[in-house]
């Protein structure tokens, strides 16, 4: 499965450094991401049913974040459900975008499972994986995103 992302790049004048990333919001709430590096977006806020992510005007309910961007996490794409949980195909997209560390959120009440096969899949590719309740997962993800190419799947309800 492949995904197409459209990002309009525009040059920055003056203040930007070679490794900076700027997000510009236009009046119509269209977002243009100007990027000179492929870093993981930060999570600005998490609460029940709501994940606010840097560079995104509207919050997500469930999301995939990875170096260079984020998108809605639609469980139907991969057959994900609370049981059996996060599928290998859910995390493959993160690796395809360059994630070297993965944070898997189990939901606010830890109802979302993470099958052994998914963790073995990551281990076999030498990918560091962290499985945590959502609030803790967000905190760790933001810490890692400071200096590592991190990806994550985040479930913001049960």
N, C-alpha and C positions, 0 to 999 in steps of 0.2 A: 504494500500500500504506500503511495507517495502523497505528499502534501505540498501544496503550493502556497507560498506566502508572498505577499506583495509589500515591499517596503520601498518608499520613495526616499532616496538619499539626496541631500542638498549640501553644498559646501558651507562651512561655518567661516565667519570672518572674525579675525582677531582673537578673542578670548579663549577659544578652544585649543586644547593640546592634542597631540597625536593620539593619545589614548583616551580621549574623553568621549562621552556619549551624552547627547542632548535629546530631550523630547520636547517637541513644539506642539502646542495645542492651538489649532485654528478655531475661529469663532463658531464654526459649524460642528465642532467636536470631532472633526477628522483628525487623525493622529499621524504625524510624520515622524519617524524615528531616524535621527541622524546618528550614524554609528561609525566609529573608527576601530572598534574592537568587538569581539563576539562574546560579551559577558552575559552572565545570567541576570535577569531582571530581579529587583528586590520586591518583597511583599510588603506593602504599606500597612495593611490591616487585615485581620481575620476575625470573624465572628460567625455565629450559627448561620449557615447558608450563604455566606458572603466572604469572598477573597478579593481584596483590592491589590492590584499588581501595577508596579511602575510601568508607564508607557501605555496603559490601557484606561480608557475613559470610563467604561462600565465594569462593575465587579463580576467575577465569575462565581458560580456555585461550586463547580468542581473544575480543576484546571491542571494542565500540564505546563510546567515551566522548564526551560532549557537554555543553554547558551544562545543568545541572540533573539529570544522571544518567548511567547507563551500562547496558549490557545485553550479554548473550552475542552474539557475532558468529557467526551460522550461515551459512556460505558457501553452503549449498544454497538459501537464500532468493533469491539473486541470480545463481546460476550461477558464483560465484567459484571459481577454482582457481589453483594456482601460476601457470599460464599459461592464459589471458591475464592474470590478476591481478585487482587491485582494480577493481571496476566502478563506473561512474558512480552506479548505484543504491545502492552501498555508502556513498558519501559524501553522497548527497542527504539521507539521514536526519540527518546531522550538521548540514547547513545548515538543515534544517527545525526543528532545535532551537536555532538561533541562532548556530552557530559562524561566526566571521569569519576564523579561521585553522584550517588542517587539518594534522595530522601523520599521515603514512601510514607504517606500519612494514612492512618487507619480510621480517621474520622474523629469527631469530638468525643464520642462514647466508645471508640475502638470496636465498632461493629464490622468494619471492613477487614477481611482476612488478607494475608499475604502467603500464598502457597509456597511450600518448600521449593518447588520447581522454579519459581520466579527468582528466589534468592540464589539457588544453585546456578541458574542462567547468568546472573550478575557475577557471582563468584568465579565462574568459568571464564569470564571475560576480564577478570581482575578489576572489577568495578566495586569500589567501596559502597556499601549500602547501609542505610539507617532506616529503621522501622519505628515510628513513634506516633502517639496521638497527635492530632492536627496542630494544636497550639504549640506543642514542643517541636513538632516537625518544622513549623514556620520559623521558629526562633533559630533552630540549628541551620536550616536552609539559608537564612539571611546571613548568619555568621560565616558559613562556608562560601557564599557568593561573593564575599569581599575579595577572595584571592584564588578561588578554584572554579573550574568549569563544572558547575553543579546543575543537576536536573532534579525535578521532583513531580510527583503526582499528589494532588491535594483534594481531599474529600472534606467538605465543610459542614456536613450534617452528621447524623448518627455515626 
